Amino acid sequence: MESAQQELVIITTVSDAEEARSLARGLLDARLAACVSCLPGARSFFRWKSEEITEEHEYVLLIKTHRSRLTQIEQFFTACHPYECPELLAFEADAISSDYHGWMHRELGLESH
């Protein structure tokens, strides 16, 4: 295990499996993510444009990427994310395995450190 060097995990949500599939494939096709894990079964509670609490079933996407792709991912979300106000929460990785680090950088077209 080595210290992470600007690797991120980004979280977003979408409403169904097709939206999750489309967003994940788009991120991978553009080399903005090395891997996207789609987790079904989330239940989100929030207020949106009203005082009433909304409850929705959603898919959570875990997007594994590098900080250098963050601005491009935000632009991709603006153009392609199905939500009017998409969730985009980025978390820095503290540590990463050497093998995964190398693979991730190759997938993103980055020079491996």
C-alpha positions as a Python dict, from the first residue, in 0.01 Angstrom:
ca = {
    (1, 'M'): (0, 0, 0),
    (2, 'E'): (125, 346, -85),
    (3, 'S'): (9, 698, -17),
    (4, 'A'): (-246, 815, -268),
    (5, 'Q'): (-139, 1095, -498),
    (6, 'Q'): (-452, 1291, -590),
    (7, 'E'): (-671, 986, -656),
    (8, 'L'): (-1038, 1056, -586),
    (9, 'V'): (-1361, 873, -531),
    (10, 'I'): (-1659, 1073, -651),
    (11, 'I'): (-2012, 994, -541),
    (12, 'T'): (-2322, 1071, -744),
    (13, 'T'): (-2673, 929, -767),
    (14, 'V'): (-2918, 855, -1049),
    (15, 'S'): (-3271, 723, -1053),
    (16, 'D'): (-3242, 394, -1241),
    (17, 'A'): (-3014, 125, -1381),
    (18, 'E'): (-3013, 262, -1737),
    (19, 'E'): (-2909, 608, -1619),
    (20, 'A'): (-2635, 449, -1408),
    (21, 'R'): (-2513, 240, -1701),
    (22, 'S'): (-2517, 536, -1940),
    (23, 'L'): (-2331, 770, -1705),
    (24, 'A'): (-2072, 503, -1613),
    (25, 'R'): (-2002, 412, -1976),
    (26, 'G'): (-1979, 778, -2075),
    (27, 'L'): (-1722, 848, -1803),
    (28, 'L'): (-1519, 542, -1905),
    (29, 'D'): (-1541, 616, -2278),
    (30, 'A'): (-1407, 968, -2215),
    (31, 'R'): (-1128, 830, -1988),
    (32, 'L'): (-1257, 1048, -1705),
    (33, 'A'): (-1283, 748, -1471),
    (34, 'A'): (-1087, 428, -1436),
    (35, 'C'): (-1382, 245, -1278),
    (36, 'V'): (-1742, 322, -1185),
    (37, 'S'): (-1923, 99, -936),
    (38, 'C'): (-2303, 118, -946),
    (39, 'L'): (-2478, 30, -623),
    (40, 'P'): (-2856, -20, -646),
    (41, 'G'): (-3098, -2, -357),
    (42, 'A'): (-3024, 341, -212),
    (43, 'R'): (-3312, 535, -64),
    (44, 'S'): (-3258, 911, -58),
    (45, 'F'): (-3453, 1162, 148),
    (46, 'F'): (-3432, 1532, 60),
    (47, 'R'): (-3619, 1853, -9),
    (48, 'W'): (-3628, 1968, -369),
    (49, 'K'): (-3807, 2289, -469),
    (50, 'S'): (-4059, 2255, -187),
    (51, 'E'): (-4091, 2221, 187),
    (52, 'E'): (-4200, 1859, 156),
    (53, 'I'): (-3951, 1582, 208),
    (54, 'T'): (-3907, 1368, -100),
    (55, 'E'): (-3817, 1000, -83),
    (56, 'E'): (-3662, 835, -390),
    (57, 'H'): (-3503, 504, -482),
    (58, 'E'): (-3164, 567, -641),
    (59, 'Y'): (-2843, 409, -762),
    (60, 'V'): (-2520, 530, -604),
    (61, 'L'): (-2221, 557, -837),
    (62, 'L'): (-1868, 541, -698),
    (63, 'I'): (-1639, 696, -958),
    (64, 'K'): (-1268, 623, -922),
    (65, 'T'): (-1058, 894, -1085),
    (66, 'H'): (-776, 1146, -1047),
    (67, 'R'): (-798, 1509, -936),
    (68, 'S'): (-675, 1618, -1280),
    (69, 'R'): (-1008, 1494, -1425),
    (70, 'L'): (-1235, 1676, -1178),
    (71, 'T'): (-1313, 1984, -1390),
    (72, 'Q'): (-1384, 1765, -1693),
    (73, 'I'): (-1613, 1542, -1485),
    (74, 'E'): (-1804, 1848, -1364),
    (75, 'Q'): (-1846, 1958, -1728),
    (76, 'F'): (-1951, 1604, -1824),
    (77, 'F'): (-2213, 1606, -1546),
    (78, 'T'): (-2348, 1942, -1671),
    (79, 'A'): (-2388, 1797, -2020),
    (80, 'C'): (-2483, 1435, -1948),
    (81, 'H'): (-2608, 1380, -1592),
    (82, 'P'): (-2985, 1327, -1592),
    (83, 'Y'): (-3045, 1540, -1281),
    (84, 'E'): (-3097, 1916, -1291),
    (85, 'C'): (-2869, 1951, -987),
    (86, 'P'): (-2644, 1644, -983),
    (87, 'E'): (-2467, 1534, -669),
    (88, 'L'): (-2091, 1553, -715),
    (89, 'L'): (-1902, 1482, -394),
    (90, 'A'): (-1528, 1416, -430),
    (91, 'F'): (-1323, 1242, -161),
    (92, 'E'): (-947, 1210, -164),
    (93, 'A'): (-807, 860, -121),
    (94, 'D'): (-558, 830, 166),
    (95, 'A'): (-394, 513, 39),
    (96, 'I'): (-400, 298, -272),
    (97, 'S'): (-246, -38, -359),
    (98, 'S'): (48, -19, -598),
    (99, 'D'): (-116, -247, -853),
    (100, 'Y'): (-446, -56, -852),
    (101, 'H'): (-260, 276, -870),
    (102, 'G'): (-72, 166, -1181),
    (103, 'W'): (-383, 24, -1345),
    (104, 'M'): (-587, 334, -1265),
    (105, 'H'): (-326, 568, -1412),
    (106, 'R'): (-300, 357, -1728),
    (107, 'E'): (-679, 363, -1770),
    (108, 'L'): (-687, 740, -1727),
    (109, 'G'): (-394, 793, -1964),
    (110, 'L'): (-177, 936, -1687),
    (111, 'E'): (192, 873, -1644),
    (112, 'S'): (236, 629, -1355),
    (113, 'H'): (428, 771, -1059),
}
